[in-house]
Amino acid sequence: MIYIHVPFCHRKCTYCAFYSKPAHGVDGFAQYVDVLLEEMECRKGEQAHPIRTVYFGGGTPSILPIGELGRIVDGLRRCFDLSQLEEATLEANPEDLTPEYLTSLRDLGLFNRLSIGVQSLDDEMLRLIGRRHTAQQAFEAVENARRAGFDNISIDFIYGLPSNLDFPNVLEFLRIVSHVSAYALTVEEGTALARQVEQGRVALPGDDEVVRQYHAVCKQLDNAGFHQYEVSNFARPGCESKHNSRYWDRTPYLGLGPGAHSFDGRCRRWNKPDGTFEEETLTEADAYNEMVMTTLRTTRGIALVHVPEEQMERLHHGMKRYVDCGWIVLKDNHYAPTKEGLLHADGIAAELFV
């Protein structure tokens, strides 16, 4: 699996803490792609097996002109074996997805999945968090994508905003998309939103209200035929994100681009914006803790077959109170979180770390 980081944004959302930089026009895009292709050539030996998933994330990948995206696609085909590719995703903002852009995107012959950042259907909230599109543009983007031949479409929403997520309004979306990612708003240090909250200019709902919204989101999606397979991810049967699911299974992957991370099963590497990188070799304890943390965020949970024998007794002991309170169930040799348990997955995992 390969992740491509596209760092450009038209402007930074108020809640975003990821590395990104303003769009620099045609020359800036071309320079970015030149460097990306050089990295691709240098690191192509790190993925010897056929590539099954490719994911373009950001930033805003849909900000790239089709010509530059085409250069990246050509580089991928030149450097890697894509003969068994199952899924290729492009993250996109609604305002970029014109009929012309989408037709050209399909003509590249790589992408079969779109992840569209809708975030809210309240225009006031969209302005507050720094989004450039309107609710109407979001509807039009999804409709344009379907007409262009994309039938595997994911949409992102945020709940926990200053006003309630009016989830009934997304029912029209749910009839024509296959996947939904719903994230609780978090206030990251150093962001514009953090400053607004500190200055009293924005008041966010309390924890009880956020939990109420989470349960409302889960109920609406369940009623619409979507099943929850991870804390924040819901899909129609067979439409789960193959790429992201492999992250949670700790499948090795190659990350290319200025803020991308890579994992070879033993070592984690992360690129820095200045062109250098850092890496860390995981200890057995690190690997175990990562397994606990990532799998507990999924509805499958922790497979006992993946637990080292020396950790088994400790795991059973640590899980007992969560089983007793109904946050965890033991079934089919898995410790799996219930819907309530998913809300507490990170805290449960932390208690189980070695």
N, C-alpha and C positions, 0 to 999 in steps of 0.2 A: 504494500500500500504506500501511496505517495501523497504528501500534503504540500501544496504550493501556497506560500504566503504572499499575498498582494497587499502591500502596506498602504495604498493610497485611499483617501477619503475626500469627498467634496468638502466636508467639514466634520469635526469630531462631535459625536453625540455627548451629551452632558454626563452620562453615566459611564462612559467607556474609559477603561484603564489600560487597554491594549496598546501596543506600539503602533502608531500610524503617522502618516504625514500628509500634508495637503497635496492635491493633484498638481503636477508641474507641467501639464500640457504634453504635446506629442514628443518633444525631445526628452522630457523626463521619463515618460513611459518607455521609450525606446532604450534609454540607458539602463533602466531597471531590467528590461528583458535581456539585454546584452549580458549583464552580470549574472542573471539567473541561468541563462544558457551555459555560461562558463562553469557555474557551479554544477549544473546538471552533468556536463561532460566529465568534470573531475570526480564526481561521486557516483557515477553510473554503476560502478562495480559493487556498490553496497547493496544492490537489489538484484541478485542473480536469478531469482525465481520470477515467473510470470506475474505481472502486476494485476491484482484483482479489483482494486479501488483507487481512484484518484479524487482528491478533494481540493478545490480552489477556495481558500478562505482569506479573511482580511482583518482589517481594511475592508475594501469594497471591490472585489474582483470584477464586477460588472462595469466598473469605471474604465476598464481598459478598452481601447478601441479593438474592433474585431481583428484588424490586421496584426496587432501585437499578441492577442490571444492565439491567433493562428500560428505565430512564430513559436509560442510556447508549446502548443500542441504538436507541431512538427518536431520540436526538440524532444518531447516525450517519446514520440514514435521512433525517433532515431536512436535514443539512448536506452530505451527499455522495451521489454517484451510485453506488448499490450494484447497479445492474442487471446488471453483469457480474462480480459477486462469485463467486470460485471456492472460496475457503477462508477460514473464520473459526475461529480457534483460541482456546480458553480454557485457560490453565494452571491446574492444580488439584492440591490435596492429597487423598490418599485419604480421610481422615476426613470431608471435606466432601461427598463424593459419595454421598449417600443416594439411594434410589430416588425419593423425593419431589422432591429438589433437581434431579436429572437430568431428570425428566419436565418440570418447570417450565422448565428450561434449554432443552430441545428446543422447548417451546411458544413461546419467544421468536422462533423462526424465523430465527435468524442463525447459530448455531454448528453447524458440521458436523465439527469436529475437536477432540479433547481431548488435552492433554499432561499426563500424570499423573506427579507426582514420587514415584516409588517409592523410589529411591536404594539400598535394600538389602533383602534378605529375611532378615536376621539381626536379631532384635529387640534384642539387646544393642548392635549397631552403630547401630541406629536411635536408641536412647536416647543413645548416646555423642555422636552428631552433632546431637542436639537435635530429632529428628523426633518428632511426636506420634502417629503411626500405628504399627500393628504390621504384620507381614508378612501376617497373615490379613486385616486391613482392606484392604490393597493388593489382594489377590486379589478380595475382595468388591467393591471399587470398580470394577475393570475389568469384572467380571461384571455389576454394576448398570448400567454404561454401555452394555454391549452390549444388555442387555434393554431399555434406554430408547431404543434405536434409533441409538446412535452406533457406526458401523462403521469410523471412521477414528480410531484411538486410538494415541497415542504414549506410551511409558513411558520415564522417565529412570532410569538407574542410575549409581552411582559405583563405580569400582574404585580400588585403591590405598589402601583402608581398612586399619586395623590388623589386621583378619583378612582372609583371602582372600575375594574375591567368589566365592561358591559358585554359579557360573553354571548348572550343570545344573538347579538348582531353578527357574530361570526358564523352563524349557521349556514348562510349562503356560501361562505368560503368552504365549509366542511363538506358540502356536496361535491366540490370539484377538486379537492386536494386529497393527497394520500397520507400526509404526515404533518404533525404539529409539534413544535417545540415551544413549551410554555415555561418561562423563567421568572422566578421571583426577583424583583428589582433589588439589587444590592448597592450600597453606597461605598464606593471604593475611594480610599484615601488619595487625595491629590486631584480628583476629578472636579469638574465644574459643579456637578450635582452636590458633591460633598461640601463645597463652599456655600452653595445656596442653602443647604440644610443648616449648616453652622450659623449662617447669618439670619436664619429665621425666615427666609424668603420662600422656602418650600417646606411644607409639612407632610410627612409621609405617614401612612396608616400604621397602627401598632401591630404587634405580632399576632394578636388574636384575629384581627381583621385580615391579615395576610393569609393565615391558616384557613379562614373561612373562604377566601377567594380561591385558594388552592383546591379545596374540596369541591367548590362550585365548578372550577375548570375541569377537574377529573370527572365529575358527574355528567357535565354537558358533553364531553368528548366520548365518554362511555356510551351515552344514549345515542350518539351519532355514529357508533360503530367503530370507534378507535380504542385500541387497547393500550394500556400503559406498560412500557417495557423498560423504562428507566425513569429516574426521578422527574426529569423534565421533558420526556419524549413519549409521544403517543403516535400510533400508526394503525392504518388499516391492515388486516392480516396479509403478511407477505411483503409489506412496504416499509419495514424497519430499515433504518440507515445501516447499510452493510459496513460502511467505512467507520462510523462512530462506534458501532457495536464491537469492532475489532480493537479499538482503543481500550474499551472496558475489559476485553479479554486479554489485554497486554500483548497483542500481536505486534511484532516488530514493524516499524515503518520508517520511511525516509522523509524528512522535512526539508524543503528547499525554499530559500527566500530569506529576507533580512531578519524576521522574527520567528522563524520556524524551529520546531523541536523535532528531534529524531530519537529512535529507540531501537537497539539491535537485540533486545532480549536480556542484555547484561549492563549496557552502558547507555546513559541518556546524554544527549548533546543538544545544545541550544545555540542558534545563531544570534549574533549581536548586530545592531544596526551599522556598526563601523566596519563590518566585513569579517570580524574575528568570530570565534566561537569558544564556548566553554563546555566541558563535559564532566560527568560524574559516573563512576562505576558503582553499581548498587551492591550492597552487602546482602546476604541471605535474609537478614531482618528487614532491610529496605524492600526487597522484592515481596516478602510475605505481607508487609504492611500495605504496599501498593495493591496487591491482590485483594486484600480485605476491603480496602477503601473503594476500589473501582467496582468490584462485584456486588457489594452491598447496595450500590446505587441502582442496580438492576433488579427487575422482578424475579429473575432466576436465582439471585443470591450467590452464596459461597458454596461451590461444589466441594464436598468433603474429599473427593478424590484428589483435589489440588492442595489439600492441607498437609504439610509435612507431619510425619508421625509424632515427632517431638513436640508439636504444637497442638495436637488433637485434644488432649485432656484440658489444656488451658482454654481452648476455644469452647468446648462444651460447658466448662464452668462459667466462662464469661457470658455465654449466650443464655444461660438459664433464666436470669431475671427478665430478659427481653422476651423470651418465649412465654414466661408466666404472665407478663403484662399485655401480651397480644401484639407486640410489635414485630415479632419474628415467629415464623413457623418452620418446623423441621419436616420436610417432605421430599421424597425421592432422593435422599442423601444430599439435600441442599438445605442450608439455612437461608430462607428467603424472607425478605421484609414484606409485611402487609402494607396496605396503603398508608396507614398511620405510621408504620415503621419507616417507610420511605422518607417521610418528613424529618426523621431523626437519624437518617443513615450515616451522615458524617460524624455525628456525636457517638453513635454506637461503634462505628469503626475505630474512632480514637480510643475508646475504652478497651478495644481488643488488640491494639498495637503492642508489639513486643519491643 
